Amino acid sequence: MTSPARRVFQLIATLALAGVVVSSVSLRHHYGNTQTNYCDFGDSFNCDIVNRSVYSTVFGIPDALIGIVGYGLLLSLATFYRTKAETPLMLLIASTVGLGFALYLTYIEKFVLATWCVLCLSSLTLIFLITTLASFLVAGSMRRG
């Protein structure tokens, strides 16, 4: 594996780990019953409204837990499976699915709840960066292959 590709895998792993942390904090507040002070900036920014809305679960599974599992998968691919030839494509597919889910949730924040969540926007940024980096890995593997 080339050194630039190795650095991209390391960066993806770091971003995925940050995603696990952000999603874990979000999950904690999903189940919490106290107000989140650091994420309450009036009606425009309020993580509690978003994290405790009817849109904060899919079939009873908290969105934040889905995020933890998804980022965990990306972290595993970028660390334990990075030497496999199919890993860049698997990273791209998994992160694109995650990005699509994050964009859907962002749509809900903007047009349904009319409230932004700093944790959610942080996660959106992380998954966007991971998807972009994964696309660079796929492009690089196609040039080599």
Secondary structure as a PSIPRED ss2 file (coil, helix, strand):
# PSIPRED VFORMAT (PSIPRED V4.0)

   1 M C   1.000  0.000  0.000
   2 T C   1.000  0.000  0.000
   3 S H   0.000  1.000  0.000
   4 P H   0.000  1.000  0.000
   5 A H   0.000  1.000  0.000
   6 R H   0.000  1.000  0.000
   7 R H   0.000  1.000  0.000
   8 V H   0.000  1.000  0.000
   9 F H   0.000  1.000  0.000
  10 Q H   0.000  1.000  0.000
  11 L H   0.000  1.000  0.000
  12 I H   0.000  1.000  0.000
  13 A H   0.000  1.000  0.000
  14 T H   0.000  1.000  0.000
  15 L H   0.000  1.000  0.000
  16 A H   0.000  1.000  0.000
  17 L H   0.000  1.000  0.000
  18 A H   0.000  1.000  0.000
  19 G H   0.000  1.000  0.000
  20 V H   0.000  1.000  0.000
  21 V H   0.000  1.000  0.000
  22 V H   0.000  1.000  0.000
  23 S H   0.000  1.000  0.000
  24 S H   0.000  1.000  0.000
  25 V H   0.000  1.000  0.000
  26 S H   0.000  1.000  0.000
  27 L H   0.000  1.000  0.000
  28 R H   0.000  1.000  0.000
  29 H H   0.000  1.000  0.000
  30 H H   0.000  1.000  0.000
  31 Y H   0.000  1.000  0.000
  32 G C   1.000  0.000  0.000
  33 N C   1.000  0.000  0.000
  34 T C   1.000  0.000  0.000
  35 Q C   1.000  0.000  0.000
  36 T C   1.000  0.000  0.000
  37 N C   1.000  0.000  0.000
  38 Y C   1.000  0.000  0.000
  39 C C   1.000  0.000  0.000
  40 D E   0.000  0.000  1.000
  41 F C   1.000  0.000  0.000
  42 G C   1.000  0.000  0.000
  43 D C   1.000  0.000  0.000
  44 S C   1.000  0.000  0.000
  45 F E   0.000  0.000  1.000
  46 N E   0.000  0.000  1.000
  47 C H   0.000  1.000  0.000
  48 D H   0.000  1.000  0.000
  49 I H   0.000  1.000  0.000
  50 V H   0.000  1.000  0.000
  51 N H   0.000  1.000  0.000
  52 R C   1.000  0.000  0.000
  53 S C   1.000  0.000  0.000
  54 V H   0.000  1.000  0.000
  55 Y H   0.000  1.000  0.000
  56 S H   0.000  1.000  0.000
  57 T E   0.000  0.000  1.000
  58 V E   0.000  0.000  1.000
  59 F C   1.000  0.000  0.000
  60 G C   1.000  0.000  0.000
  61 I E   0.000  0.000  1.000
  62 P E   0.000  0.000  1.000
  63 D H   0.000  1.000  0.000
  64 A H   0.000  1.000  0.000
  65 L H   0.000  1.000  0.000
  66 I H   0.000  1.000  0.000
  67 G H   0.000  1.000  0.000
  68 I H   0.000  1.000  0.000
  69 V H   0.000  1.000  0.000
  70 G H   0.000  1.000  0.000
  71 Y H   0.000  1.000  0.000
  72 G H   0.000  1.000  0.000
  73 L H   0.000  1.000  0.000
  74 L H   0.000  1.000  0.000
  75 L H   0.000  1.000  0.000
  76 S H   0.000  1.000  0.000
  77 L H   0.000  1.000  0.000
  78 A H   0.000  1.000  0.000
  79 T H   0.000  1.000  0.000
  80 F C   1.000  0.000  0.000
  81 Y C   1.000  0.000  0.000
  82 R C   1.000  0.000  0.000
  83 T C   1.000  0.000  0.000
  84 K C   1.000  0.000  0.000
  85 A C   1.000  0.000  0.000
  86 E C   1.000  0.000  0.000
  87 T H   0.000  1.000  0.000
  88 P H   0.000  1.000  0.000
  89 L H   0.000  1.000  0.000
  90 M H   0.000  1.000  0.000
  91 L H   0.000  1.000  0.000
  92 L H   0.000  1.000  0.000
  93 I H   0.000  1.000  0.000
  94 A H   0.000  1.000  0.000
  95 S H   0.000  1.000  0.000
  96 T H   0.000  1.000  0.000
  97 V H   0.000  1.000  0.000
  98 G H   0.000  1.000  0.000
  99 L H   0.000  1.000  0.000
 100 G H   0.000  1.000  0.000
 101 F H   0.000  1.000  0.000
 102 A H   0.000  1.000  0.000
 103 L H   0.000  1.000  0.000
 104 Y H   0.000  1.000  0.000
 105 L H   0.000  1.000  0.000
 106 T H   0.000  1.000  0.000
 107 Y H   0.000  1.000  0.000
 108 I H   0.000  1.000  0.000
 109 E H   0.000  1.000  0.000
 110 K H   0.000  1.000  0.000
 111 F H   0.000  1.000  0.000
 112 V H   0.000  1.000  0.000
 113 L H   0.000  1.000  0.000
 114 A C   1.000  0.000  0.000
 115 T C   1.000  0.000  0.000
 116 W E   0.000  0.000  1.000
 117 C C   1.000  0.000  0.000
 118 V H   0.000  1.000  0.000
 119 L H   0.000  1.000  0.000
 120 C H   0.000  1.000  0.000
 121 L H   0.000  1.000  0.000
 122 S H   0.000  1.000  0.000
 123 S H   0.000  1.000  0.000
 124 L H   0.000  1.000  0.000
 125 T H   0.000  1.000  0.000
 126 L H   0.000  1.000  0.000
 127 I H   0.000  1.000  0.000
 128 F H   0.000  1.000  0.000
 129 L H   0.000  1.000  0.000
 130 I H   0.000  1.000  0.000
 131 T H   0.000  1.000  0.000
 132 T H   0.000  1.000  0.000
 133 L H   0.000  1.000  0.000
 134 A H   0.000  1.000  0.000
 135 S H   0.000  1.000  0.000
 136 F H   0.000  1.000  0.000
 137 L H   0.000  1.000  0.000
 138 V H   0.000  1.000  0.000
 139 A H   0.000  1.000  0.000
 140 G H   0.000  1.000  0.000
 141 S H   0.000  1.000  0.000
 142 M H   0.000  1.000  0.000
 143 R H   0.000  1.000  0.000
 144 R H   0.000  1.000  0.000
 145 G C   1.000  0.000  0.000
